[in-house]
Amino acid sequence: MVKSKALMILAVLVLLFAAVSLSGCLGGDDDADNNTTDNNTTVPENNTTVPENNTTVPENNTTTNGSVTVVIGEDGPEPSYFVTIKDQKFNTASLSISKGETIRFMNTETRNFRHLYHSEDGAFEDFNLNPRYSATLTFDAAGTYKIDLLNYYTNESFNDAGSTLTVTVA
């Protein structure tokens, strides 16, 4: 009788241990990449809208205002320059390029940090990128362009050195 009670208690403990051990497998993980693709550069359809008070990226993922053409995703032109974003900062503070050249921006954040890309002078409509997604900007007019990296959820600057990129187009 005592032996069967001990076996029953042991079995219950083993089941509880297994349930607790496996419970972590059922939940989500903030670091999990739930929106990857084969080459990790395509923006899924559900990630093309920017927060309230901003504009929505058109269905073909391309916007232009005459001086800068933005293409969200991998369909953009071949870039002349590549800029990565990590820790809420651009990997460079400035670039000098020629008229007609293209820059590919890639959000390389390791956590789920979506950023809003904002033109201080309105050279392009604000757009956002999830981690491991990219966009190309083609600069068709000479001038100096300031691009701010903003918090997607608050539309506020990160106020860190490196959260603004100055592009000089000759």
C-alpha positions in Angstrom: 0.0 0.0 0.0 2.8 2.4 1.0 4.8 1.3 -2.1 1.9 2.1 -4.5 1.3 5.5 -2.9 5.0 6.3 -3.3 4.9 5.2 -7.0 1.7 7.3 -7.5 3.4 10.4 -6.0 6.5 9.8 -8.1 4.4 9.5 -11.3 2.6 12.8 -10.5 5.9 14.6 -9.8 7.4 13.3 -13.1 4.3 14.5 -15.0 4.4 17.9 -13.3 8.1 18.2 -14.1 7.5 17.3 -17.7 4.6 19.8 -18.0 6.7 22.6 -16.5 9.7 21.8 -18.7 7.6 21.7 -21.9 5.5 24.8 -21.1 8.2 27.0 -22.5 7.8 25.4 -25.9 4.3 26.5 -26.2 4.7 30.3 -25.7 6.1 32.9 -28.0 9.5 34.4 -27.9 10.1 38.1 -28.4 13.3 37.4 -30.2 11.6 34.9 -32.6 11.6 35.9 -36.2 8.0 35.4 -37.3 8.3 37.3 -40.6 11.3 35.8 -42.4 11.4 34.9 -46.1 13.8 33.0 -48.2 16.3 35.9 -48.5 14.9 38.0 -45.5 14.4 41.2 -47.5 10.8 41.1 -48.6 8.3 43.3 -46.6 5.1 41.2 -46.0 1.8 42.8 -46.9 0.8 43.3 -43.3 3.9 45.4 -42.6 3.4 48.2 -45.1 1.3 50.6 -43.0 3.0 53.2 -40.8 1.5 54.4 -37.6 -1.4 56.8 -37.3 -0.7 60.4 -38.6 1.7 59.0 -41.2 1.2 57.8 -44.7 0.6 54.3 -46.0 3.0 52.8 -48.4 1.2 52.0 -51.7 0.5 48.3 -52.6 3.3 48.2 -55.2 5.7 49.3 -52.4 7.0 52.3 -54.4 6.6 56.0 -53.7 8.2 59.0 -55.4 8.0 62.7 -55.1 10.3 63.7 -57.9 13.6 63.8 -56.0 13.6 60.5 -54.1 12.1 57.2 -55.1 11.5 54.7 -52.3 11.0 51.0 -52.9 10.1 48.8 -49.9 11.4 45.2 -50.2 13.8 43.5 -52.5 12.3 44.7 -55.8 14.2 48.0 -55.8 17.1 48.8 -58.1 20.6 47.5 -57.6 22.1 49.7 -54.8 25.3 51.7 -55.1 25.6 51.9 -51.2 24.4 49.7 -48.4 23.4 51.2 -45.0 22.5 49.0 -42.0 20.6 49.9 -38.9 21.5 48.3 -35.6 20.9 49.5 -32.0 18.6 52.3 -33.3 21.5 53.8 -35.3 22.7 54.0 -38.9 26.1 52.5 -39.5 27.3 55.8 -40.9 26.4 59.4 -40.2 26.8 60.7 -43.8 27.2 59.6 -47.4 28.2 61.5 -50.5 26.6 60.1 -53.7 25.9 61.1 -57.3 22.5 62.0 -58.7 20.7 58.8 -59.7 22.5 56.5 -57.3 20.6 54.2 -54.9 21.1 53.3 -51.2 19.7 50.1 -49.7 18.7 50.4 -46.1 18.6 47.2 -44.1 17.2 46.9 -40.6 19.6 44.5 -38.9 18.2 44.7 -35.4 18.3 41.4 -33.6 15.2 42.1 -31.6 11.8 43.1 -32.9 12.6 46.8 -33.3 10.6 48.3 -36.2 11.9 51.7 -37.2 10.3 54.7 -39.0 12.4 56.4 -41.6 11.6 60.1 -41.9 12.8 62.8 -44.2 13.2 66.2 -42.4 12.5 68.1 -45.6 9.8 65.9 -47.0 11.9 64.3 -49.8 10.0 61.1 -49.3 7.0 59.8 -47.4 7.8 58.2 -44.1 8.2 54.4 -44.2 8.9 51.6 -41.8 11.0 48.4 -41.8 10.8 45.4 -39.6 14.0 43.7 -38.5 15.8 41.9 -41.4 13.8 43.9 -44.1 15.1 46.5 -46.5 14.2 49.4 -48.7 16.0 51.3 -51.5 16.1 55.0 -51.9 17.1 56.4 -55.3 18.1 60.1 -55.2 17.2 61.8 -58.5 17.9 65.4 -57.6 21.1 67.1 -56.2 20.9 68.4 -52.7 21.4 67.5 -49.0 18.9 65.1 -47.5 18.6 64.3 -43.7 17.0 61.0 -42.8 15.9 60.5 -39.2 15.4 57.1 -37.6 12.4 57.3 -35.4 10.7 55.0 -32.9 7.9 53.4 -34.9 5.4 53.4 -32.0 5.9 56.9 -30.7 7.2 58.7 -33.9 9.9 60.2 -31.7 13.6 60.4 -32.4 15.9 58.1 -30.5 18.0 61.2 -29.7 21.2 59.2 -30.0 24.2 60.0 -32.1 23.8 58.0 -35.3 20.1 58.2 -35.5 20.3 60.8 -38.3 21.9 60.1 -41.7 22.9 63.0 -44.0 23.0 62.2 -47.7 24.7 64.7 -50.0 23.8 64.2 -53.7 26.0 66.0 -56.3 
